[in-house]
């Protein structure tokens, strides 16, 4: 049995190494054009009087990932949104999701991730995940609602198992759309019209950049 088990174990180990190497761009054969997502990172969402300011990146990035963060504010709507765009190897981009990263930064999960859809002009039904996280200190409570989705082509998606769904792609894009939840508001209330409009614009415009349009 040991003579059979050892070669089998070595085969499994080698297969795992190949999969990991492919998803993290370790092998040059699957390394894509480094400039593919430049337009995505440069783009600022355009909607009404929303103005954007680029903010420092404090995300822990792995496996050659690139992140761009922008804060948007509309004086007319008194609405603030933070958007993060992350691109890179699918093995990293597909797995480091807010339900993993936020608890690591001291937040607790208030509402577990759930898949939702939004009808976006030109794209149809876009799927994304949404969850809420909360961090309390002696004087403040910070609660955030986070939506996220992935794209490799021209549409944003929220697959059941993103790491396996994107196993064969060379690179991947992920977007976070984050808003603060006012104190006392019940978890996961319906999105406001302003936030919904911003999400629709962001998904549509970013989809164009991912598709190279």
Buried (B, 14 or more C-beta within 10 A) or exposed (E): EEEEEEEEEEEEEEEEEEBEBBBBBBEEEBEEEEEBBEBBBEBBBEBEEBEBEEEEEEBEBBBBBBBBBBBBBBEEBEBBBBBBBBBBBBBBBBEBBBBEBBEEEEBEBBBEBEEBEBEBEEBEEBBBBBBBBBBEEEEEEBBBBBBBBBBBEBBBBBBEEBBEBBBEBBBBBBBBBBBEBEEEEEEBEEBEEBBEBBBBBBBBBBBBBBBEE
